[in-house]
């Protein structure tokens, strides 16, 4: 059995904000208008099918052309970052990156999981 991560974060290659919002609306029962936290960060309050609130931070170009989508809750629809990345790839059909596992203090910071049209596997990022 897979241990559920305390939060989920993925990186989507060069999306439009509207695409991300449409995806959130497909995934969640409710998505409220965002609050702008800074020049590049929007915070969305979403409600899952069980009625639980899931804060979602969207950071434009957090790493080059990659936008961060961070589900700040253990109640997201996915158990792991890779589960979420697979769902995001199916929706966006563009390269998605995420951490290989739940982050540990001694884990290398540049080891990532990538899903693209060429397949999926570990990469070193930045590459």
C-alpha positions as CSV (number, residue, x, y, z in Angstrom):
1,X,0.0,0.0,0.0
2,X,1.3,3.5,-0.9
3,X,1.7,6.0,1.9
4,X,-0.3,9.2,1.2
5,X,1.9,12.2,0.9
6,X,1.1,15.2,3.2
7,X,0.9,17.5,0.1
8,X,1.3,17.1,-3.6
9,X,3.3,19.3,-6.0
10,X,3.8,19.0,-9.7
11,X,5.4,21.2,-12.4
12,X,3.5,21.6,-15.7
13,X,5.5,22.7,-18.8
14,X,4.3,26.0,-20.2
15,X,0.5,25.9,-19.6
16,X,-2.0,28.7,-19.9
17,X,-3.6,29.7,-16.6
18,X,-7.0,29.0,-18.1
19,X,-5.9,25.4,-18.7
20,X,-5.0,25.0,-15.1
21,X,-8.2,26.5,-13.9
22,X,-10.2,24.2,-16.2
23,X,-8.3,21.2,-14.9
24,X,-9.0,22.2,-11.3
25,X,-12.7,22.6,-12.1
26,X,-12.7,19.0,-13.5
27,X,-10.9,17.6,-10.5
28,X,-12.8,19.4,-7.7
29,X,-16.4,19.9,-6.8
30,X,-15.9,23.6,-6.3
31,X,-13.1,26.1,-7.1
32,X,-13.4,29.7,-5.8
33,X,-11.9,32.8,-7.4
34,X,-8.2,33.0,-6.5
35,X,-6.4,35.3,-4.1
36,X,-3.2,36.8,-5.5
37,X,-0.3,36.2,-3.0
38,X,2.4,37.8,-5.1
39,X,3.3,38.7,-8.7
40,X,3.4,35.1,-9.8
41,X,1.4,33.2,-7.2
42,X,-2.4,32.5,-7.0
43,X,-4.1,30.7,-4.2
44,X,-7.2,28.8,-5.1
45,X,-9.6,27.4,-2.4
46,X,-11.0,24.2,-3.7
47,X,-13.4,21.7,-2.3
48,X,-13.1,18.0,-3.0
49,X,-16.0,15.5,-3.4
50,X,-16.0,14.8,0.3
51,X,-16.4,18.5,1.1
52,X,-12.9,19.0,2.4
53,X,-11.0,22.2,1.5
54,X,-7.8,21.8,-0.5
55,X,-5.7,25.0,-0.9
56,X,-4.0,25.0,-4.3
57,X,-1.1,27.4,-5.0
58,X,-0.3,28.0,-8.7
59,X,3.1,29.7,-9.3
60,X,3.6,31.0,-12.9
61,X,7.1,30.0,-14.2
62,X,8.3,28.7,-10.9
63,X,11.2,26.9,-12.7
64,X,11.8,28.2,-16.2
65,X,8.7,27.5,-18.3
66,X,7.4,25.1,-15.6
67,X,4.5,26.2,-13.5
68,X,4.1,24.8,-10.0
69,X,0.8,23.4,-8.9
70,X,0.9,22.7,-5.2
71,X,-2.0,20.9,-3.4
72,X,-1.4,21.9,0.2
73,X,-3.3,19.0,1.9
74,X,-3.2,15.3,2.5
75,X,-6.8,15.2,1.2
76,X,-6.0,15.7,-2.5
77,X,-7.4,13.2,-4.9
78,X,-4.0,11.6,-5.3
79,X,-1.8,9.6,-2.9
80,X,1.5,10.7,-4.4
81,X,3.1,13.3,-6.6
82,X,3.6,10.7,-9.3
83,X,-0.2,9.8,-9.2
84,X,-1.0,13.5,-9.7
85,X,1.6,13.9,-12.4
86,X,0.1,11.0,-14.4
87,X,-3.4,12.6,-14.1
88,X,-2.0,16.0,-15.2
89,X,-0.2,14.5,-18.1
90,X,-3.4,12.8,-19.3
91,X,-5.1,16.2,-19.1
92,X,-2.5,18.6,-20.4
93,X,-0.6,16.3,-22.8
94,X,2.6,18.1,-22.0
95,X,5.7,17.3,-19.9
96,X,5.0,17.1,-16.2
97,X,7.6,16.9,-13.5
98,X,7.4,16.1,-9.8
99,X,9.5,14.7,-6.9
100,X,10.4,11.1,-7.0
101,X,9.0,10.5,-3.5
102,X,8.0,12.3,-0.4
103,X,10.8,14.7,0.4
104,X,13.3,13.7,3.0
105,X,16.0,15.9,4.4
106,X,18.9,13.8,2.9
107,X,17.2,13.4,-0.5
108,X,19.1,14.9,-3.5
109,X,17.2,18.0,-4.6
110,X,17.8,17.5,-8.3
111,X,16.3,14.0,-8.6
112,X,12.8,14.2,-10.3
113,X,10.2,12.1,-12.0
114,X,9.2,13.2,-15.5
115,X,6.2,12.2,-17.6
116,X,6.3,13.2,-21.3
117,X,5.2,12.0,-24.7
118,X,8.4,9.9,-24.7
119,X,7.4,8.0,-21.5
120,X,8.2,8.4,-17.9
121,X,11.2,8.0,-15.5
122,X,13.7,9.6,-13.2
123,X,15.6,12.6,-14.4
124,X,18.1,15.0,-13.0
125,X,16.7,18.5,-12.9
126,X,17.9,21.1,-13.7
127,X,19.0,19.2,-16.8
